[in-house]
């Protein structure tokens, strides 16, 4: 399991099962050339509940969710650039 906190303060928990999912790897392989797959990557990585928490965490005052911010969060999770709590 991978637990951590992104640089912006989002707490996440990713199960080993999610990290070992072929569909996640397939979506990740295509997301650079097809950015519309990012929502699928986030859902496969975090699950529906944490995806919604991430969106609420990133949402700005006007209610919008900046794509640049959500991308930063996902990169933080994958790169471990936030504070790692536990990696077991």
C-alpha positions in Angstrom: 0.0 0.0 0.0 1.2 3.5 -0.8 0.1 6.3 1.5 1.2 9.9 1.3 0.5 13.6 1.2 0.9 15.6 -2.0 2.7 19.0 -1.9 -0.7 20.7 -1.7 -1.7 18.6 1.3 -4.0 16.0 -0.3 -3.8 12.7 1.7 -4.0 9.6 -0.5 -3.9 5.9 -0.1 -3.3 3.6 -3.1 -3.7 -0.2 -2.6 -1.3 -2.6 -4.1 -4.2 -4.1 -6.0 -4.8 -0.7 -7.7 -1.1 -0.3 -8.5 -1.0 -3.8 -10.1 -4.0 -3.2 -12.3 -3.4 -3.7 -16.1 -6.2 -1.2 -17.0 -4.3 1.5 -15.0 -1.1 0.7 -16.7 -2.8 0.8 -20.1 -4.4 4.1 -19.4 -1.1 5.6 -18.2 0.6 4.5 -21.4 -1.9 6.4 -23.4 -2.6 9.5 -21.3 0.4 11.5 -22.7 -1.1 11.3 -26.2 -4.7 11.3 -25.1 -5.1 13.6 -22.1 -8.9 12.8 -22.0 -7.9 9.6 -20.3 -6.7 11.4 -17.1 -10.1 11.1 -15.3 -9.9 7.3 -16.0 -6.4 7.2 -14.6 -7.4 9.0 -11.5 -10.4 6.8 -10.9 -8.4 3.6 -11.4 -5.6 4.9 -9.2 -7.6 6.3 -6.3 -11.1 4.9 -6.6 -14.3 6.9 -6.8 -14.3 8.2 -3.2 -10.7 9.5 -3.2 -11.2 10.9 -6.7 -14.1 13.0 -5.4 -12.0 14.1 -2.4 -9.1 15.1 -4.8 -11.5 17.1 -6.9 -12.9 18.9 -3.8 -9.3 19.5 -2.6 -8.3 21.1 -5.9 -11.5 23.0 -6.6 -11.0 26.8 -6.7 -13.4 29.5 -5.4 -15.4 29.7 -8.7 -16.1 25.9 -8.4 -13.8 25.0 -11.3 -11.1 22.3 -11.1 -8.0 23.4 -12.9 -6.5 20.7 -15.1 -3.0 21.9 -14.3 -3.6 21.4 -10.6 -5.1 17.9 -11.0 -2.2 16.9 -13.2 0.2 18.2 -10.5 -1.5 16.1 -7.9 -1.3 12.9 -9.9 2.3 13.5 -10.7 3.0 14.1 -7.0 1.4 10.7 -6.2 3.4 8.8 -8.9 6.7 10.6 -8.4 6.4 10.5 -4.6 7.3 14.2 -4.5 4.9 14.8 -1.7 5.4 13.5 1.8 5.3 9.7 1.9 3.6 8.4 5.0 3.9 4.6 4.4 5.0 2.4 1.6 4.4 -1.3 2.5 
